[in-house]
Amino acid sequence: MVDKQLLNGTKTVTYNFCLDKKQKHSYRVKLSMKKSRYHASFDTNNPAMDLKWSKHFKTLTVDSGEPHKDASNQSLSEPMPRAPQFQTPRPFATEFVGKHYNDGFILDSREIGCKDFIKPAHEFKLLRRDANNTEDDNTMEFVYLTLMLARGCLNERANGTIHFGVADEVEGPTYGDQPREIVGVCVNDKTRYSIKLTEVIDKCFVGDSRSNVHNCIRTPVFIPVKSAVAELPSDAKVVIEVDIEPRYSLCANEIFKAGFKCLDHGKEEPRAFRHGSLTYAIVELSEMSIM
């Protein structure tokens, strides 16, 4: 039941109605109070009975704007999900001090690769912890995926950022998350990630370029994920982000080679470059131009 004085009585307008205090579920309803034909009836003696909608009421839709089934058969006891909310990612090569991400929001950026060698390519990865996947496992997976992206970006001379704790555009739905959804990672020891990354760079990259790799891979940034659940502490989960910045003064005329056998990841593919949203192995040096 809606007070007609709260609505615009001169034309048909779409209104948002939220039926719970936490505002987790809302409805978009197109109403015209001018003719007062949109209504529902109910039986006060039978609370379990569903609402019976007027035959004129045909446009109950979810917040995404996509049509739902006929509202005359729709029960309000089955609330529909809210439309996704978006959040802008941390600017490249900044600390983001005092800022946070919101749990369940969608990161407003795509894995489309680097277009102008300045705006970074983005890669999203989840790090799941369960009985078979400890924080040590997550740390090594973090190092491997970071260095995979770094090797490709360094050889392509393109900036890049990898985000851990954000659902992959392709793999995200496998876990029930939306693509690019901010999920967060539980981290007990932040220094472990930085130390292990520095340690493995020297083991994986070969030649005199190691020192340049250290200078092109920025220190991991840990961004708190704020949860709507009050019981959870604000620092319970974070998104880990690492920026790759292949400066010309450090990368000119270099081909960066790395192998990951020490991390128990597949066959040796020492050379790679970043193209679009993927990292490819270089079979012949003629496949890439040296800058």
FIROMI-587076 format. One record per residue (C-alpha): x, y, z; residue in one letter; residue number from 1. Coordinates in steps of 0.25 Angstrom, whole numbers, plus 5000, padded with zeros to 4 digits. Layout:
BEGIN
+------+------+------+------+-----+
!   c1 !   c2 !   c3 ! code ! pos !
+------+------+------+------+-----+
!    X !    Y !    Z !    A ! NUM !
...
+------+------+------+------+-----+
This chain:
BEGIN
+------+------+------+------+-----+
!   c1 !   c2 !   c3 ! code ! pos !
+------+------+------+------+-----+
! 5000 ! 5000 ! 5000 !    M !   1 !
! 5006 ! 5014 ! 4996 !    V !   2 !
! 5001 ! 5027 ! 5000 !    D !   3 !
! 4996 ! 5034 ! 4987 !    K !   4 !
! 5002 ! 5048 ! 4992 !    Q !   5 !
! 5016 ! 5042 ! 4991 !    L !   6 !
! 5014 ! 5040 ! 4976 !    L !   7 !
! 5013 ! 5048 ! 4964 !    N !   8 !
! 4999 ! 5048 ! 4960 !    G !   9 !
! 5000 ! 5054 ! 4946 !    T !  10 !
! 5007 ! 5044 ! 4938 !    K !  11 !
! 5012 ! 5029 ! 4938 !    T !  12 !
! 5026 ! 5029 ! 4946 !    V !  13 !
! 5035 ! 5017 ! 4950 !    T !  14 !
! 5037 ! 5017 ! 4965 !    Y !  15 !
! 5047 ! 5009 ! 4973 !    N !  16 !
! 5041 ! 5002 ! 4985 !    F !  17 !
! 5050 ! 4995 ! 4996 !    C !  18 !
! 5043 ! 4986 ! 5005 !    L !  19 !
! 5054 ! 4983 ! 5016 !    D !  20 !
! 5062 ! 4992 ! 5025 !    K !  21 !
! 5075 ! 4987 ! 5019 !    K !  22 !
! 5071 ! 4991 ! 5005 !    Q !  23 !
! 5076 ! 4978 ! 5000 !    K !  24 !
! 5063 ! 4976 ! 4991 !    H !  25 !
! 5056 ! 4986 ! 4983 !    S !  26 !
! 5045 ! 4987 ! 4972 !    Y !  27 !
! 5043 ! 4996 ! 4960 !    R !  28 !
! 5029 ! 4998 ! 4958 !    V !  29 !
! 5023 ! 5007 ! 4947 !    K !  30 !
! 5010 ! 5014 ! 4953 !    L !  31 !
! 5000 ! 5024 ! 4949 !    S !  32 !
! 4992 ! 5029 ! 4961 !    M !  33 !
! 4983 ! 5038 ! 4951 !    K !  34 !
! 4974 ! 5026 ! 4948 !    K !  35 !
! 4976 ! 5019 ! 4961 !    S !  36 !
! 4975 ! 5005 ! 4954 !    R !  37 !
! 4988 ! 4999 ! 4960 !    Y !  38 !
! 4985 ! 4992 ! 4973 !    H !  39 !
! 4986 ! 4979 ! 4980 !    A !  40 !
! 4976 ! 4972 ! 4989 !    S !  41 !
! 4979 ! 4963 ! 5001 !    F !  42 !
! 4972 ! 4955 ! 5012 !    D !  43 !
! 4975 ! 4960 ! 5026 !    T !  44 !
! 4969 ! 4947 ! 5032 !    N !  45 !
! 4979 ! 4938 ! 5023 !    N !  46 !
! 4993 ! 4945 ! 5024 !    P !  47 !
! 4999 ! 4933 ! 5016 !    A !  48 !
! 4991 ! 4936 ! 5004 !    M !  49 !
! 4999 ! 4943 ! 4993 !    D !  50 !
! 4994 ! 4957 ! 4988 !    L !  51 !
! 4985 ! 4958 ! 4976 !    K !  52 !
! 4988 ! 4968 ! 4967 !    W !  53 !
! 4979 ! 4976 ! 4958 !    S !  54 !
! 4978 ! 4972 ! 4943 !    K !  55 !
! 4984 ! 4986 ! 4939 !    H !  56 !
! 4997 ! 4983 ! 4948 !    F !  57 !
! 5006 ! 4977 ! 4937 !    K !  58 !
! 5020 ! 4984 ! 4939 !    T !  59 !
! 5027 ! 4979 ! 4951 !    L !  60 !
! 5042 ! 4978 ! 4948 !    T !  61 !
! 5055 ! 4975 ! 4955 !    V !  62 !
! 5064 ! 4987 ! 4957 !    D !  63 !
! 5073 ! 4983 ! 4945 !    S !  64 !
! 5062 ! 4987 ! 4935 !    G !  65 !
! 5059 ! 4973 ! 4930 !    E !  66 !
! 5045 ! 4969 ! 4929 !    P !  67 !
! 5040 ! 4959 ! 4939 !    H !  68 !
! 5028 ! 4950 ! 4939 !    K !  69 !
! 5014 ! 4955 ! 4940 !    D !  70 !
! 5012 ! 4962 ! 4953 !    A !  71 !
! 4998 ! 4957 ! 4955 !    S !  72 !
! 5005 ! 4943 ! 4959 !    N !  73 !
! 5017 ! 4949 ! 4966 !    Q !  74 !
! 5018 ! 4948 ! 4981 !    S !  75 !
! 5025 ! 4958 ! 4989 !    L !  76 !
! 5030 ! 4947 ! 4998 !    S !  77 !
! 5041 ! 4945 ! 4987 !    E !  78 !
! 5048 ! 4958 ! 4986 !    P !  79 !
! 5056 ! 4960 ! 4974 !    M !  80 !
! 5071 ! 4964 ! 4974 !    P !  81 !
! 5076 ! 4979 ! 4973 !    R !  82 !
! 5083 ! 4984 ! 4961 !    A !  83 !
! 5098 ! 4983 ! 4962 !    P !  84 !
! 5106 ! 4995 ! 4968 !    Q !  85 !
! 5119 ! 4999 ! 4962 !    F !  86 !
! 5132 ! 5005 ! 4968 !    Q !  87 !
! 5143 ! 5012 ! 4961 !    T !  88 !
! 5157 ! 5004 ! 4963 !    P !  89 !
! 5169 ! 5010 ! 4970 !    R !  90 !
! 5176 ! 5020 ! 4961 !    P !  91 !
! 5189 ! 5014 ! 4955 !    F !  92 !
! 5202 ! 5015 ! 4963 !    A !  93 !
! 5195 ! 5021 ! 4976 !    T !  94 !
! 5194 ! 5017 ! 4990 !    E !  95 !
! 5179 ! 5019 ! 4992 !    F !  96 !
! 5181 ! 5023 ! 5006 !    V !  97 !
! 5168 ! 5024 ! 5015 !    G !  98 !
! 5160 ! 5018 ! 5003 !    K !  99 !
! 5152 ! 5005 ! 5003 !    H ! 100 !
! 5145 ! 4996 ! 4993 !    Y ! 101 !
! 5130 ! 4991 ! 4996 !    N ! 102 !
! 5127 ! 4976 ! 4997 !    D ! 103 !
! 5118 ! 4972 ! 4986 !    G ! 104 !
! 5120 ! 4984 ! 4977 !    F ! 105 !
! 5125 ! 4982 ! 4962 !    I ! 106 !
! 5139 ! 4988 ! 4959 !    L ! 107 !
! 5136 ! 4998 ! 4947 !    D ! 108 !
! 5147 ! 4993 ! 4938 !    S ! 109 !
! 5149 ! 4981 ! 4929 !    R ! 110 !
! 5160 ! 4972 ! 4925 !    E ! 111 !
! 5161 ! 4978 ! 4911 !    I ! 112 !
! 5176 ! 4980 ! 4911 !    G ! 113 !
! 5185 ! 4993 ! 4909 !    C ! 114 !
! 5180 ! 5002 ! 4898 !    K ! 115 !
! 5190 ! 5014 ! 4899 !    D ! 116 !
! 5202 ! 5008 ! 4908 !    F ! 117 !
! 5198 ! 5018 ! 4919 !    I ! 118 !
! 5185 ! 5013 ! 4924 !    K ! 119 !
! 5187 ! 5000 ! 4930 !    P ! 120 !
! 5182 ! 4986 ! 4926 !    A ! 121 !
! 5174 ! 4980 ! 4937 !    H ! 122 !
! 5174 ! 4965 ! 4941 !    E ! 123 !
! 5164 ! 4960 ! 4952 !    F ! 124 !
! 5166 ! 4947 ! 4961 !    K ! 125 !
! 5160 ! 4941 ! 4973 !    L ! 126 !
! 5168 ! 4934 ! 4984 !    L ! 127 !
! 5159 ! 4924 ! 4991 !    R ! 128 !
! 5163 ! 4919 ! 5004 !    R ! 129 !
! 5157 ! 4905 ! 5009 !    D ! 130 !
! 5161 ! 4892 ! 5015 !    A ! 131 !
! 5170 ! 4889 ! 5003 !    N ! 132 !
! 5175 ! 4903 ! 5000 !    N ! 133 !
! 5183 ! 4910 ! 5011 !    T ! 134 !
! 5189 ! 4924 ! 5012 !    E ! 135 !
! 5202 ! 4918 ! 5008 !    D ! 136 !
! 5196 ! 4913 ! 4995 !    D ! 137 !
! 5189 ! 4927 ! 4993 !    N ! 138 !
! 5203 ! 4934 ! 4994 !    T ! 139 !
! 5209 ! 4925 ! 4984 !    M ! 140 !
! 5197 ! 4926 ! 4974 !    E ! 141 !
! 5198 ! 4941 ! 4976 !    F ! 142 !
! 5213 ! 4941 ! 4973 !    V ! 143 !
! 5211 ! 4933 ! 4960 !    Y ! 144 !
! 5200 ! 4941 ! 4955 !    L ! 145 !
! 5206 ! 4954 ! 4958 !    T ! 146 !
! 5219 ! 4950 ! 4951 !    L ! 147 !
! 5212 ! 4944 ! 4939 !    M ! 148 !
! 5205 ! 4957 ! 4937 !    L ! 149 !
! 5218 ! 4965 ! 4939 !    A ! 150 !
! 5226 ! 4957 ! 4929 !    R ! 151 !
! 5215 ! 4960 ! 4918 !    G ! 152 !
! 5214 ! 4975 ! 4922 !    C ! 153 !
! 5229 ! 4977 ! 4922 !    L ! 154 !
! 5231 ! 4971 ! 4908 !    N ! 155 !
! 5219 ! 4979 ! 4903 !    E ! 156 !
! 5224 ! 4991 ! 4910 !    R ! 157 !
! 5210 ! 4993 ! 4915 !    A ! 158 !
! 5205 ! 4997 ! 4929 !    N ! 159 !
! 5197 ! 4987 ! 4936 !    G ! 160 !
! 5189 ! 4984 ! 4949 !    T ! 161 !
! 5185 ! 4971 ! 4955 !    I ! 162 !
! 5174 ! 4970 ! 4965 !    H ! 163 !
! 5173 ! 4959 ! 4975 !    F ! 164 !
! 5159 ! 4957 ! 4982 !    G ! 165 !
! 5151 ! 4961 ! 4970 !    V ! 166 !
! 5144 ! 4951 ! 4962 !    A ! 167 !
! 5149 ! 4948 ! 4948 !    D ! 168 !
! 5141 ! 4952 ! 4936 !    E ! 169 !
! 5140 ! 4938 ! 4931 !    V ! 170 !
! 5143 ! 4929 ! 4943 !    E ! 171 !
! 5135 ! 4938 ! 4953 !    G ! 172 !
! 5121 ! 4931 ! 4950 !    P ! 173 !
! 5127 ! 4918 ! 4953 !    T ! 174 !
! 5127 ! 4922 ! 4968 !    Y ! 175 !
! 5114 ! 4929 ! 4968 !    G ! 176 !
! 5120 ! 4943 ! 4967 !    D ! 177 !
! 5117 ! 4953 ! 4957 !    Q ! 178 !
! 5128 ! 4956 ! 4947 !    P ! 179 !
! 5137 ! 4967 ! 4953 !    R ! 180 !
! 5130 ! 4966 ! 4967 !    E ! 181 !
! 5138 ! 4971 ! 4979 !    I ! 182 !
! 5139 ! 4958 ! 4988 !    V ! 183 !
! 5152 ! 4961 ! 4996 !    G ! 184 !
! 5163 ! 4952 ! 5001 !    V ! 185 !
! 5165 ! 4948 ! 5016 !    C ! 186 !
! 5180 ! 4952 ! 5019 !    V ! 187 !
! 5187 ! 4949 ! 5032 !    N ! 188 !
! 5201 ! 4954 ! 5029 !    D ! 189 !
! 5202 ! 4965 ! 5018 !    K ! 190 !
! 5217 ! 4965 ! 5019 !    T ! 191 !
! 5218 ! 4950 ! 5014 !    R ! 192 !
! 5212 ! 4954 ! 5000 !    Y ! 193 !
! 5223 ! 4965 ! 4998 !    S ! 194 !
! 5234 ! 4957 ! 5003 !    I ! 195 !
! 5231 ! 4945 ! 4995 !    K ! 196 !
! 5229 ! 4953 ! 4982 !    L ! 197 !
! 5243 ! 4959 ! 4984 !    T ! 198 !
! 5249 ! 4946 ! 4987 !    E ! 199 !
! 5243 ! 4939 ! 4975 !    V ! 200 !
! 5246 ! 4950 ! 4965 !    I ! 201 !
! 5261 ! 4946 ! 4967 !    D ! 202 !
! 5258 ! 4931 ! 4965 !    K ! 203 !
! 5249 ! 4932 ! 4952 !    C ! 204 !
! 5255 ! 4944 ! 4944 !    F ! 205 !
! 5268 ! 4941 ! 4937 !    V ! 206 !
! 5280 ! 4950 ! 4932 !    G ! 207 !
! 5284 ! 4964 ! 4936 !    D ! 208 !
! 5269 ! 4969 ! 4935 !    S ! 209 !
! 5266 ! 4964 ! 4950 !    R ! 210 !
! 5269 ! 4978 ! 4956 !    S ! 211 !
! 5260 ! 4985 ! 4946 !    N ! 212 !
! 5248 ! 4975 ! 4949 !    V ! 213 !
! 5249 ! 4979 ! 4963 !    H ! 214 !
! 5248 ! 4993 ! 4960 !    N ! 215 !
! 5236 ! 4991 ! 4950 !    C ! 216 !
! 5227 ! 4983 ! 4959 !    I ! 217 !
! 5222 ! 4992 ! 4970 !    R ! 218 !
! 5219 ! 4988 ! 4985 !    T ! 219 !
! 5206 ! 4981 ! 4987 !    P ! 220 !
! 5195 ! 4990 ! 4991 !    V ! 221 !
! 5184 ! 4984 ! 5001 !    F ! 222 !
! 5171 ! 4991 ! 5000 !    I ! 223 !
! 5160 ! 4988 ! 5011 !    P ! 224 !
! 5147 ! 4982 ! 5007 !    V ! 225 !
! 5136 ! 4988 ! 5015 !    K ! 226 !
! 5124 ! 4979 ! 5017 !    S ! 227 !
! 5110 ! 4982 ! 5019 !    A ! 228 !
! 5109 ! 4972 ! 5031 !    V ! 229 !
! 5112 ! 4980 ! 5043 !    A ! 230 !
! 5117 ! 4967 ! 5051 !    E ! 231 !
! 5130 ! 4966 ! 5042 !    L ! 232 !
! 5142 ! 4975 ! 5045 !    P ! 233 !
! 5145 ! 4986 ! 5034 !    S ! 234 !
! 5159 ! 4979 ! 5031 !    D ! 235 !
! 5154 ! 4965 ! 5031 !    A ! 236 !
! 5156 ! 4964 ! 5016 !    K ! 237 !
! 5164 ! 4972 ! 5006 !    V ! 238 !
! 5167 ! 4973 ! 4991 !    V ! 239 !
! 5182 ! 4972 ! 4987 !    I ! 240 !
! 5186 ! 4980 ! 4975 !    E ! 241 !
! 5200 ! 4980 ! 4969 !    V ! 242 !
! 5204 ! 4990 ! 4958 !    D ! 243 !
! 5214 ! 4987 ! 4947 !    I ! 244 !
! 5220 ! 5000 ! 4941 !    E ! 245 !
! 5231 ! 4996 ! 4930 !    P ! 246 !
! 5238 ! 5010 ! 4930 !    R ! 247 !
! 5245 ! 5012 ! 4917 !    Y ! 248 !
! 5258 ! 5016 ! 4924 !    S ! 249 !
! 5258 ! 5002 ! 4930 !    L ! 250 !
! 5253 ! 4993 ! 4919 !    C ! 251 !
! 5259 ! 4999 ! 4906 !    A ! 252 !
! 5264 ! 4988 ! 4897 !    N ! 253 !
! 5261 ! 4977 ! 4908 !    E ! 254 !
! 5254 ! 4964 ! 4906 !    I ! 255 !
! 5250 ! 4959 ! 4920 !    F ! 256 !
! 5251 ! 4944 ! 4921 !    K ! 257 !
! 5245 ! 4936 ! 4933 !    A ! 258 !
! 5242 ! 4922 ! 4936 !    G ! 259 !
! 5233 ! 4917 ! 4947 !    F ! 260 !
! 5237 ! 4902 ! 4950 !    K ! 261 !
! 5241 ! 4906 ! 4964 !    C ! 262 !
! 5226 ! 4909 ! 4966 !    L ! 263 !
! 5222 ! 4896 ! 4960 !    D ! 264 !
! 5214 ! 4902 ! 4949 !    H ! 265 !
! 5215 ! 4895 ! 4936 !    G ! 266 !
! 5225 ! 4895 ! 4925 !    K ! 267 !
! 5236 ! 4905 ! 4923 !    E ! 268 !
! 5232 ! 4917 ! 4914 !    E ! 269 !
! 5243 ! 4927 ! 4917 !    P ! 270 !
! 5238 ! 4938 ! 4908 !    R ! 271 !
! 5224 ! 4944 ! 4907 !    A ! 272 !
! 5216 ! 4957 ! 4904 !    F ! 273 !
! 5203 ! 4963 ! 4908 !    R ! 274 !
! 5193 ! 4965 ! 4897 !    H ! 275 !
! 5179 ! 4970 ! 4900 !    G ! 276 !
! 5174 ! 4962 ! 4912 !    S ! 277 !
! 5183 ! 4950 ! 4911 !    L ! 278 !
! 5198 ! 4947 ! 4912 !    T ! 279 !
! 5204 ! 4939 ! 4901 !    Y ! 280 !
! 5217 ! 4931 ! 4900 !    A ! 281 !
! 5227 ! 4936 ! 4890 !    I ! 282 !
! 5232 ! 4925 ! 4881 !    V ! 283 !
! 5240 ! 4933 ! 4872 !    E ! 284 !
! 5247 ! 4947 ! 4875 !    L ! 285 !
! 5241 ! 4952 ! 4862 !    S ! 286 !
! 5227 ! 4952 ! 4868 !    E ! 287 !
! 5230 ! 4964 ! 4876 !    M ! 288 !
! 5237 ! 4978 ! 4873 !    S ! 289 !
! 5248 ! 4982 ! 4883 !    I ! 290 !
! 5246 ! 4996 ! 4888 !    M ! 291 !
+------+------+------+------+-----+
